[in-house]
Amino acid sequence: MMLQTVIAMAAAGAEGFAASPFVSLAYLIAGVLFILALRGLSSPASSRRGNRMGMAGMAIAVATTLYTHDVISLPEIVGAIAIGGAIGFVIARKIEMTAMPQLVAAFHSLVGLAAVLVGAAAFLNPGAFGILDALTGEIHNASRIEMGLGVAIGAITFSGSVIAFLKLNGNMSGKPIMLPARHLINLGTLAAILGLIAYFVTDQSPWIFWTVTALSFIIGFLLIIPIGGADMPVVVSMLNSYSGWAAAAMGFTLGNTAMIITGALVGSSGAILSYIMCKAMNRSFISVIAGGFGAEAASAGGGASAVDRPYKRGSAEDAAFLMKQADSVIIVPGYGMAVSQAQHALREMGDLLKKEGVSVKYAIHPVAGRMPGHMNVLLAEANVPYDEVFELEDINSEFGQADVAFVIGANDVTNPAAKTDKSSPIYGMPILDVANAKSVLFVKRSMGGAGYAGVDNEVFYMDNTMMLLADAKKMVEEIVKGLAH
Amino acid sequence: MDFISILSIFVLACFVGYYVVWSVTPALHTPLMAVTNAISSVIIVGALVASAEAGSAAAKYLGLIAVTLASVNIFGGFAVTERMLAMYKKKERK
């Protein structure tokens, strides 16, 4: 209540956007709370407190804005928040954890679209945003650039995220779609957008603003369609970053510290995640953005060596027997586990093994799955304690001592070709050294499909590897039955 | 506020973001994306300004749509983060 009175008093003294110190202070507090929200994520123990701080920051930002403006349409605003909030809340409750990458992409698209709408509203009603020059009655030059950039980034975020959503959700093929001369088209469009934003400074005609918006929608679409499914972790992180920069650009237009701080936080967060993902695949950011990964590799390396090499095939009983005898088992999950929803059965298998006195650990490659941390969330959903789940660099040396490496739905991230074969498209990518374990159990649907990179995996044909060819979930359930008696 | 002070805040916030995000444990990268998503919807501030002020009916309705979209994100983003974080549990020590 105190805070509200302070803000209300401040509001009474504030005219338009010439905000009083109290108002700026409130936005600053919101910004700091957002920083603390991310800080909380440094460990699962402090993470929920952090999330609450984020909520508090948002509440302060919204309340401050409403108090400091002559709100002429409060019922409509409350209605809009209630409708949006209810939709968001229901989605958050109902969504399957395996669908998290799509959901995040969808949410990014909403931030992007909101940024475009806010930019358009600022263009149509600049007086309300306090960006009119008192002398000329036109929009400030700096504000025009900020607005142009904000709208452009917002529009790219929107259409790019829509494509990413469709690919992740399976409405659109995960294969890269290659247009002829796409690099030329893309660079031309980007140049046109930047040129028009620069021109916007000298001429504030509406057609420039709307052309920038339209071109940005198009370029977002063009940028993402040539990028294949396996590169989606980078794309999702990149769009995350863009949504932040869009918010920051709008924050510049409004001179609002909460928006600027948040935009910078989210922008750098997404950029760092993209960097981590690229490094984990040993690919440069440019080559990911240029797209087409997977398409070339499949046509180049697919035919020759993949046919008719001898491999050992095992049954669920064999696998159960082998693991029962083991002292330690390391489980390597990948996207295939998410697709077949095998995480719960997997945890059951882990529990039974632990009862037999076997040490069970999970090894996660940074790009396993379709977004950063995807596997960790799924394992957490299946009640796997997070202190049994290890990152690549923390566990990789342990494969040498492990009796069994149990690979489920992962492929490229275990492929030794990344270390030995310079011509391989995945050469240089850090891998999980499953081949060093005494035996390898490899759960895979069939011998036919290679991984996303389209390369054959030597691990399949090793003497100490047993291939378990079946749907991941069915196979694990069979193994659980085998372990139970 | 003049442009340079705003720019200073922005640059410093980028550095804060850099250090804070590197300290996030990789196991929580998915919740990180969900929560950054929620907080980037602070763009609702701009949407509220557009829908609260008189002057242009079109701007007001664009603002209201933006408020709705941002609200989906705010409530959805924080709620789904909360749901995910609640699942991360330590080993039970008996």
Contacts between the chains, C-beta under 8 A, distances in Angstrom:
chain1	res1	chain2	res2	distance
A	24	B	1	7.7
A	30	B	42	7.3
A	31	B	13	7.4
A	34	B	39	4.8
A	34	B	42	7.4
A	35	B	16	5.9
A	35	B	17	7.9
A	35	B	20	6.2
A	37	B	35	6.0
A	37	B	39	6.5
A	38	B	17	7.6
A	38	B	20	4.9
A	38	B	21	6.5
A	38	B	24	6.8
A	38	B	32	7.1
A	38	B	35	7.1
A	38	B	36	7.2
A	39	B	20	5.4
A	39	B	23	7.3
A	41	B	24	4.5
A	41	B	25	7.1
A	41	B	28	4.7
A	41	B	31	6.4
A	41	B	32	5.4
A	41	B	35	7.2
A	42	B	23	4.6
A	42	B	24	5.9
A	42	B	25	6.2
A	43	B	25	6.1
A	44	B	25	7.4
A	44	B	27	7.0
A	44	B	28	6.6
A	44	B	85	7.0
A	44	B	88	4.0
A	44	B	90	7.8
A	47	B	28	6.1
A	47	B	31	6.7
A	47	B	85	4.7
A	47	B	88	7.2
A	48	B	82	6.9
A	48	B	85	4.9
A	48	B	86	7.1
A	50	B	35	7.8
A	51	B	31	8.0
A	51	B	35	6.2
A	51	B	78	6.4
A	51	B	81	5.2
A	51	B	82	5.6
A	51	B	85	6.1
A	54	B	35	5.8
A	54	B	38	6.4
A	54	B	39	5.5
A	54	B	78	6.4
A	54	B	81	8.0
A	55	B	78	5.2
A	57	B	39	7.1
A	57	B	42	7.9
A	58	B	38	7.3
A	58	B	39	6.9
A	58	B	41	7.6
A	58	B	42	6.6
A	58	B	44	7.9
A	58	B	74	5.7
A	58	B	78	7.5
A	61	B	42	5.5
A	61	B	44	7.6
A	61	B	45	5.6
A	62	B	44	6.3
A	62	B	45	7.3
A	62	B	48	6.8
A	65	B	44	8.0
A	65	B	45	4.9
A	65	B	48	4.6
A	65	B	49	6.5
A	65	B	52	7.7
A	66	B	48	6.3
A	66	B	52	7.0
A	69	B	48	7.3
A	69	B	49	6.2
A	69	B	52	4.3
A	69	B	53	6.2
A	70	B	52	7.1
A	70	B	53	7.1
A	70	B	54	7.6
A	71	B	52	4.3
A	72	B	52	6.5
A	72	B	53	7.1
A	72	B	54	5.2
A	73	B	51	5.9
A	73	B	52	6.5
A	73	B	60	6.4
A	73	B	64	7.6
A	74	B	52	8.0
A	76	B	51	6.8
A	76	B	64	5.7
A	77	B	48	6.5
A	77	B	51	5.6
A	77	B	52	6.7
A	77	B	64	7.0
A	77	B	67	6.0
A	80	B	51	7.3
A	80	B	64	4.9
A	80	B	65	7.8
A	80	B	67	4.1
A	80	B	68	4.4
A	80	B	71	6.6
A	81	B	67	6.2
A	81	B	68	7.7
A	81	B	71	4.7
A	82	B	71	7.9
A	83	B	68	5.7
A	83	B	71	7.4
A	84	B	67	6.9
A	84	B	68	4.0
A	84	B	69	6.5
A	84	B	70	6.9
A	84	B	71	2.8
A	84	B	72	4.4
A	84	B	73	7.9
A	84	B	74	7.8
A	84	B	75	7.0
A	85	B	71	4.7
A	85	B	72	7.4
A	85	B	74	7.2
A	85	B	75	4.0
A	86	B	75	7.6
A	87	B	72	5.0
A	87	B	75	8.0
A	87	B	76	7.4
A	88	B	71	6.4
A	88	B	72	4.0
A	88	B	73	6.4
A	88	B	74	6.8
A	88	B	75	3.6
A	88	B	76	3.0
A	88	B	77	7.2
A	88	B	79	6.9
A	89	B	75	4.8
A	89	B	76	6.6
A	89	B	79	5.4
A	91	B	72	7.5
A	91	B	76	5.1
A	91	B	80	7.7
A	92	B	75	7.1
A	92	B	76	4.6
A	92	B	77	7.6
A	92	B	79	3.5
A	92	B	80	3.9
A	92	B	83	6.4
A	93	B	79	6.9
A	93	B	83	7.4
A	95	B	80	6.5
A	97	B	84	7.5
A	97	B	87	8.0
A	100	B	30	5.9
A	100	B	34	7.7
A	100	B	80	7.8
A	100	B	84	7.8
A	103	B	76	8.0
A	103	B	80	6.8
A	104	B	30	7.7
A	104	B	33	5.2
A	104	B	34	6.2
A	104	B	37	6.3
A	107	B	34	7.6
A	107	B	37	4.6
A	107	B	72	7.8
A	107	B	73	5.3
A	107	B	76	6.4
A	107	B	77	6.0
A	108	B	37	6.4
A	110	B	41	7.7
A	110	B	69	4.6
A	110	B	70	7.2
A	110	B	72	5.8
A	110	B	73	5.0
A	111	B	37	6.8
A	111	B	40	5.1
A	111	B	41	5.8
A	111	B	43	6.4
A	111	B	69	7.9
A	111	B	70	7.3
A	111	B	73	5.9
A	113	B	66	7.7
A	113	B	69	5.7
A	114	B	41	7.0
A	114	B	43	5.2
A	114	B	44	7.3
A	114	B	47	6.1
A	114	B	66	4.4
A	114	B	69	4.5
A	114	B	70	4.7
A	114	B	73	7.6
A	115	B	43	5.6
A	117	B	47	6.9
A	117	B	50	7.8
A	117	B	62	4.7
A	117	B	63	7.2
A	117	B	65	5.7
A	117	B	66	3.9
A	117	B	69	7.4
A	118	B	43	6.0
A	118	B	46	3.8
A	118	B	47	5.3
A	118	B	50	6.1
A	118	B	62	7.7
A	118	B	63	7.2
A	118	B	66	5.3
A	120	B	59	7.7
A	120	B	62	5.4
A	121	B	46	7.7
A	121	B	47	7.5
A	121	B	50	3.5
A	121	B	51	7.9
A	121	B	56	7.7
A	121	B	58	7.9
A	121	B	59	4.0
A	121	B	60	7.8
A	121	B	62	4.4
A	121	B	63	4.9
A	121	B	66	7.1
A	122	B	46	7.1
A	122	B	50	6.9
A	122	B	59	7.8
A	124	B	56	4.8
A	124	B	58	5.3
A	124	B	59	4.2
A	124	B	62	7.2
A	125	B	50	6.6
A	125	B	53	6.7
A	125	B	55	4.5
A	125	B	56	3.8
A	125	B	58	8.0
A	125	B	59	3.6
A	125	B	60	7.8
A	127	B	53	7.7
A	127	B	55	5.4
A	128	B	49	6.0
A	128	B	50	6.6
A	128	B	52	7.8
A	128	B	53	3.4
A	128	B	54	7.7
A	128	B	55	5.3
A	128	B	56	7.6
A	128	B	59	6.9
A	129	B	46	7.6
A	129	B	49	6.1
A	129	B	50	7.6
A	142	B	3	5.8
A	236	B	33	7.0
A	237	B	33	7.2
A	240	B	33	5.4
A	240	B	36	6.0
A	240	B	37	6.9
A	243	B	37	7.0
A	243	B	40	4.9
A	244	B	36	6.9
A	244	B	40	5.3
A	246	B	40	7.9
A	246	B	43	7.3
A	247	B	40	4.8
A	247	B	41	8.0
A	247	B	42	6.3
A	247	B	43	4.7
A	248	B	10	6.4
A	250	B	43	5.7
A	250	B	46	5.0
A	251	B	6	8.0
A	251	B	10	7.9
A	252	B	6	6.0
A	252	B	10	7.4
A	253	B	46	7.5
A	254	B	45	6.9
A	254	B	46	5.7
A	254	B	49	6.8
A	255	B	1	4.9
A	255	B	6	6.0
A	256	B	45	5.8
A	256	B	46	7.7
A	257	B	6	7.9
A	257	B	9	5.7
A	258	B	42	5.6
A	258	B	45	6.6
A	259	B	42	5.4
A	259	B	43	6.6
A	259	B	45	5.9
A	259	B	46	7.1
A	260	B	6	6.4
A	260	B	9	5.4
A	260	B	10	5.0
A	260	B	13	6.4
A	261	B	9	6.6
A	261	B	13	4.4
A	261	B	16	7.9
A	262	B	39	5.2
A	262	B	40	6.1
A	262	B	42	4.6
A	263	B	10	7.7
A	263	B	13	7.9
A	263	B	40	6.9
A	264	B	10	5.5
A	264	B	11	8.0
A	264	B	13	3.5
A	264	B	14	4.5
A	264	B	16	7.6
A	264	B	17	5.4
A	265	B	13	6.3
A	265	B	16	7.1
A	265	B	17	4.1
A	265	B	20	7.2
A	265	B	21	7.7
A	265	B	36	7.1
A	265	B	39	7.2
A	266	B	17	7.6
A	266	B	36	4.4
A	266	B	37	7.9
A	266	B	39	6.5
A	266	B	40	4.4
A	267	B	14	7.1
A	267	B	17	7.0
A	268	B	14	5.4
A	268	B	17	3.5
A	268	B	18	5.0
A	268	B	21	6.1
A	269	B	17	6.0
A	269	B	21	4.5
A	269	B	32	6.5
A	269	B	33	8.0
A	269	B	36	5.0
A	270	B	33	7.8
A	270	B	36	7.0
A	272	B	18	6.9
A	272	B	21	4.8
A	272	B	22	6.4
A	273	B	21	7.7
A	273	B	29	6.4
A	273	B	32	7.4
A	273	B	33	7.1
A	276	B	26	7.7
A	276	B	29	8.0
A	364	B	26	7.7
A	364	B	27	7.8
A	366	B	26	6.6
A	371	B	29	7.7
A	371	B	30	6.0
A	371	B	33	6.6
A	372	B	26	7.3
A	372	B	29	3.5
A	372	B	30	6.5
A	372	B	32	7.5
A	372	B	33	6.7
A	373	B	26	6.4
A	373	B	27	6.3
A	373	B	28	6.3
A	373	B	29	3.1
A	373	B	30	3.7
A	373	B	31	7.2
A	373	B	32	7.2
A	373	B	33	7.7
A	374	B	30	6.0
A	376	B	26	7.5
A	376	B	27	4.3
A	376	B	28	7.3
A	376	B	29	7.5
A	376	B	30	6.8
A	377	B	30	4.6
A	377	B	31	7.4
A	377	B	84	5.6
A	377	B	87	7.3
A	380	B	84	7.2
A	380	B	87	4.1
A	380	B	88	4.7
A	380	B	89	7.3
A	381	B	87	5.2
A	383	B	87	7.6
A	383	B	89	6.7
A	385	B	89	5.7
A	385	B	90	5.5
A	385	B	91	3.9
A	385	B	92	7.5
A	386	B	27	5.8
A	386	B	88	5.0
A	386	B	89	6.9
A	386	B	90	6.7
A	387	B	90	5.8
A	387	B	91	5.4
A	388	B	91	6.6
A	389	B	27	6.4
A	391	B	26	5.3
A	391	B	27	7.6
